[in-house]
C-alpha cells in the first residue's frame, strides 16, 4: 500500500518558493527566492509519485537518492533527509541553488508533463540549509590515518573541493593550491550572489579548513612552483583548474576599450560584494550605462542580471539563435526578462565600436553535425545596438596548461583539455590525475562534483597500491 503522505501530486499543485518582487531584488545581490517554510517543503515533497524507476535519480549526475529523501522530508524527518542527501553530494545546498534542474532531475520527473514536476532543487536546498541552521552538518569524519601520504590539488572549485573533502575523510594529508585569494573557484567569483550567496560557499570551505585541509591561496602553478616541484612534495596530484580562457568574438573592434570579458566583469562584481578594492572599478560598473551582452548561456544570463543590479540604463542580450535553441537555463531567461532585460534573438555581432554593436539578423538553416540548426545571415539586415559596455559571454576554453605549469610532457587533447585515461582518470604523468571542466570542457557544477567524487576513488586506489609496494620493498 502506498504511503499516505506521498503521491499527492493529483491534489497538490506545484509551488516553487516565492520570488522577491522585481523592484526589490534588482536593488541587491541577495538570492531572489524566499526560503520554503517547513510545512511547504513537506507539502511539495509529498507530491513525489515514488515511481518504480526514478528518472530524477537516473538523470542526476550524482545519482542522488531523490525519492527517498523526498519521502523523509514529507514525513518531517528532515535530519535523516539531509543525511541521505549528503551521502552522495558534498554540496547539496549549492547544487540545489544552481543546478539546471529543468534539464536534469525535474525535467525528467515522471509527473512533470501533466502535473508539473516535484520541486526537487528547492527541497534539496531547504533540507541542507535547515541542517546548517540546526547543527546537523557535522565536521568531516576522518575514518583512517593515512597522513603519511599527501595529495596536492590544483584548483579550489567544486571538483577540487569535493576531492579534498573525500580524500581527507580517508585520512590523507590534503593541500589545495588556488590562484585566487578565496577558495571556491567559479562558485565564489564567477556566479553572482543572487544565484549563490557567498557565505553558503565560505562555510563549506571553512568546514574543510577545520578538518585539516591546507589551502594555499594566491598560488599560481608555474609561478610559485612548477608542476614537477609539486609532484616532489606530494604522493599524488589532482589537476582541477576548470577552464578560464574566454572565447573570443571574431569581429572588428572586439578588443576595444568598452569591451569586457564576462568572467572579468563577474569577478569584479563579486569582489565588490565582498568589499574588496577593485582595480579599474569604473570600467566594470554599468551604472547609468547601456549594456549589450553577446551570448546565450548561463554566463550571459549572469552578466545581464548583474548589469541590472548595477543600475544600467538598458540591458540587451544578443543571441544568434532563437529562444528555443538557447543553451542557458529557461528559468534564468525568465528571471532576466522579469528584471527588464531585452533579448534580441537571431542576431549576431558584425562589428563593435565605442558607439555599440553592429549586428546582423540571422535565420536558422539546416541542422549541423550537432543536430542544431545552423544560423545564417540575412543579407542587408544590419542594425546597431547602442552600448557603452559590451560584454563577451561566449563560453570558456582551457588555458595552455603545459606551458603555464612548465610541464611540456603533460598531454592535452586537440581542444586543450587535459588528456586522462577513461578508467583511472590519470594523465600522461604517473600520479597526476584530472577532474572537472579541465577534462570534460566547460560544464555544470554538478558534473564537477561527480568528477571530484570519482577521482577520489582512483587516487585512493593508486595511493594504496603505492603504499603496499613500499611496504613490500621494505
N, C-alpha and C positions, 0 to 999 in steps of 0.2 A: 504494500500500500504506500502511495506517495506521501512524503512528509507534509503535514497540514500547513507548515509555514512556507512551503515552496510552491512553485507552479502558479503563481498569482498573476502571470502576465496577461491573462484574458480579462482580468478585472482591474488591474492597476496600470495606469498609463506611465510611459517612460517619463522620467523627470530628472534632468541634469541639475546640479546646483545652480541657484540663481546667479546671473551675472550682475556685477555692479553696473549702474547706469553709465551710458557712454560719456556724458559730460563729466561725471566723477572720475571714471577710470582713465580718461585721456589726460588727466592732470598729474598723474603719478606713474611710478613703475611697479606698483604693487600688483599681485595677481588679480585677474579680473573676476574670478569665480568666488563667490562666498562659500564657505565650507558647509557640507551637509551637517544637519543635526543628527543625533543618534537615531531617532525614530525614522527619519527619512532615509538614512543609509540602510537600516534594517528593511524598510519597506521596499526600496529599489533592489536590494539583494534578493528579496523573496520572489522577484519576477523571474529568476533563473528557472528554466524548464528542466534542469537536471537531466539533460538528454543523454542517451546511451553513448553517443560518440560526440564528445565535447569539442566541436570545431574551434571554439575560442582557444582552448588549450593547444590544439594541434597547430594553429596558426600564430601562436605566440612564440617568438624565437627562443624564449626561456622555458617554454612548455610549463608555465606556471599552473598550479593546481586550482584553476579558477573556480570551477563549480563547487569544489569542496570549501574554499574559503568564503564564497558567497553564501553557502548554506550556514556556515558557522556565524557569519555576520547576521543573517536573517534571524538566527536563534539568539542573538545578543551575546555570543561567545567571542567577543572582539579580540581578546588577548590570544586565544587559540587561532583565530583567523589571521592575525598578524604573524604568529609563529609559522604558520603554514605558508603564508605568502613569502616570508623571509627565507624559507628553506630553499627556494630556488632563485631568489633575486637578492643581490647585495644592496639594491637601492630602489625598492618598490615605490616609495613615495615620489621619487624622481621620475620613474617610468610612468607612473600614474598621471603625472603632470604633462609630460612632453611626448610620450609615445603617440603616434598617429593611430589611435585605437580604431578609427573609422576604416583603416586599411588592414588592421590586424585582428585583434580579438573581437571587438564589437562588430566589425564588418563581416565577420563570419559566424556571428551568433545566429542560431537556428530560428529564433523568433523575430529576427530583425525585419524581414520583409513585410510581415503582416502586423506586427505589434510594436516594432521599434526595439532595438537591441537592449540588453541589460547594460546599465551604465558602469561597465567594468572598471574603467580607468578612474572614475570619480570615487568608487567604493575602495579601490586599491589605495588611492591617496588618503582617503579618510581613515582607514584602519591603521595605516602606518603613522600618520600624524597623531592619531589617538594614542598609539603605542609610545611615541616620543613624549607626549604630554603626561602620560601616566607612568613613565619609568619602566616600561616593558622592554625597551630596546636595551639589551644588556651589553656589557663590554665584550669585545671579541674574545671568544673562548679558545684558548690555546691548548690543543689536545696532546701535544708531544713536545719534547725538547730536541729540536734539530738546529739549534742556534750555531752549531759548528759549521753549518753550511749557509751561505748567503746568496741572495738573488738581488741583482740590480735591475730596476725597472726604469726605462727611459720613457717618460710621459706620464702625467698625473691626470689624464682624462678618465672616462668611465672604464675603459679596458684595463688601464694601469691600476686604477684604484680597486677594481674588482679583484684582480690578481693579487694585489698587495694584501687585501683582507684575507683571501683564501689561503695564500701561502703562509701568512702569519698564523692563521688558525692551525696550520700543520706544523708550526713551530720553527719555521725558518727565520733567519735574520733577513729583514727586507729593507732595502734602501730605494727610494724613489727620487729620480733626477728629473727636474722640470725647468723649462726656460722661463716660466712666469714666476712672479713673486707670491702667487697664491696657487694652491692646488685646485684641480677641477677641470682644467683644460677648457673646452668649449662650454661646459656646464657653468663655469664661472665667468668667462669673458666673452663667449660667443652668443649665448642665449639670454635674451633680455629678462629683467626681473618680473615683468608682467606675465611671463610664462613660468618662470622658475626663480622664486625669491632666493637670494644668495645665502641667507642663514640656513636654508634647507641643505645646501651643498656643504657649507662650512662645518655643520655638526657631523656630517659623515666623515669629513677629513679629520676632525678633532678626535673622533672615535678611533681612527687608525693611529693617530699620534699617541693616544692614551694606551694603545695596545703595543706600542714599541716600534711601529713603523717609522723609519727615519726619512724625513723629507729634505732634499737639497734643492732649495728654490733659487730662481735666477741662475740656473746652472745650464750651460749650453755644451752639449757634447760636440767636440771638435774645437771648442774654445777653452773650456775649463778642464777637460780631459778628453783624450781620444777614446774611440770605442775599444781599441786594444788595451788601453790603461784600465778601463772599467772591467774588461774581461779578466785582467790580472787581479783585480780587487774581489771579484765575485765568482762563485761557482757556476752561476748561470746568469744570463742577461735576457730580459724581455724588452723588445722594441715595441712601444705602443704610443708612438708620437702623434697619431692622427695625420690628417692631410690639411695643410695650411696655405698652400700656394694658390692664389686666386686665379681663376680662369679669366682670360682677357677678352675684351671686346675688340675685334679686329676692324676698327673703323677709324677714319681720320679724327684726331682730337681726343682719342681715348686716354691719353696721358696728360690731359690738360689740367690746369690748376684748380678747376672746380670739380674734378672727377675723383671720387673716393672708392677704395676697395671696401666691400661690405664688412669684412672682418675688422679692418682698421676702424671703421665707423662704429661698429657694435662694441668693440673693445673700449674705445674712448668713452662711449656712453656708460658702459658698465663700470669703468674706473671712476667716472664722475659720481655714479651712485654709491660707490664705496667711500667717496670723499677724497679720492686721490687727486693730486695735481696732474692735469692732462696737458701734455705739450701741444701747442697749436690748437688750443681748445676751441677758438673761434671757428677754425676750419671745419670742425666736426659738430658744430652747433647749427641746427636747422631753424632756430627761432626766427620767425618772420620771413623765411626764405621759401622759394618754390623748389620743390624736390621732385626729381624723377629717378625712380629705381628701375634698373633693367634686369629682368629675370623673373622666374615664376615659381621658384621653390620656396621652402620654408625660410631660408635665409633672407630672401627678398621680402617675405611677409614680416620677418623680424625688423627689417630696415624701415619699411613703410610705417609700421606701427610705432617704432621708436621716433621717427620724424614727427608723427602726430603729437607725441607726448612732449617733444621738444618745442612745440608751438609753431610748426611750419605753416606758412601762409597757404600752401596747397601741396598735396602729395599725389603723384601719379605713379602707376606701375605699368611698365611696358612689357608685354609678353608676346612672343612671336606666334604662338598657337592660340587656340580658343580656350574658354573656361573648362570645357570637358577634358582637355588634354593637359591641363596644368598639373605639374608634378607636386605642388605644395598641398598641404592639408586643406580639405574643403572647409573645415571649421575655421582655420586661420584666415582664409579668404573672406569668409562671412564676418568674422570679427573685424577685419580691416575695413570692409565695406561699411559696417555699422559705425566705425570711427571716422568715416569721411574720406577714405582713400578712393581715388578714381582709378579703375582698371581700364587700360587701353589694350584690348585684345587684338590679336592678329596684327601686331606692329613690331617691326624690327629696326634697331638703330642703323642709320646710314652714315651719320657723322655727328660729332659732338663739338660744340663751341661754347664760348662764355655766355652766349645767349640761351642755349638749351640744346635739345636733342632733335636733330632732323631724322625722322623715321619714315619707313616705307610700309604701306599697308600690305598685308600678306593674305594669302589664301592657302587652304590645305589641299595638297595634291595627293599623289599615290602613296600608300604605305611604304616606309623604308624597311631596312633589314631588321629593325627592332619592332616592326609591326605598327609603328606610329606614323600617321600621315605627315609627310614632309611639308614644311611651309615653303611657299613660292611667292616671289614678289609680284605685286600688282603694278604693272607699268604705269608710270606717271601719277603715282598716288602719294608722293612725298608730302609730309606735313611737319611742322615744327612744334615741339612741346617745350614751352618756356621753362628754364631751370636755372637756378642759382647754384644748386648742388646736384650732381649726377652720381648715383651710386651703382657700382657694378656688382651684381649679385648673381653670377652665373655658375656658381659652384666652386669646388676646390680640387686641386690636384696634389700629388705628393711632392715634397721637396726632394732635391737630389741627395739622398742620404749618404751614398758612398763618398761623395765629395765633402758634405757637411761633417761627417763623422771621421774623416781621414781614414776611411776603410774601403779602398777601391775593390777589394776582394769580396765585398758584400754584394750579393747578386740581387738585382731587381728585374721586374718584368718590363716589357716594352712600354707599359703605361707609367712606369716609375714606382709602382708599388713593390713592397718587399716580397721577394720570392721565398715561399716556405713550402715544406713538404706537407701535403694534404693530410697525412696521418699524424705526424709528430709535431707539426706546426714549427719545426726548426728551420732556420735559414740555412744558407750555404756555409755558415760558420758554425762549427760544433759548439753546442751550449748556448747559442744565441737564437732566441725564439721571436716570433712576431704575432701580434694580435690587434684586432680593431681595424680602423679605417686605413691604416698604413698597409694593411694586407688586402682588404676587400675593396678599397676605394671608399669615397665619401658615402656614408650610410647612416643608419639610425643608431641612437644611443643604446637601444635595447640589444642590437646586434653586437655592439662593442662589449656590453656586459656579458653576453653569451660567449664571445671570444675569450674574454678575461677568465671566465669560468672554465672553458675548455682547455685553455693553455696552461692553467694551473695543474690540471691532471697530467699533462705532458711533461711539464717541468718537474713535477713531483716524481714521476717515473724515472726521468733522466737522473735526478739527483740521488734517488735511491740506488739506482744501478751504479752510479759513480761511487757512492759511499760503500756499497758492497764490494766493488772492485778494489777500493783502497784497503778495506778491512782484510780481504783475501790476500792482497800483496804483503800486508804487514805480518 
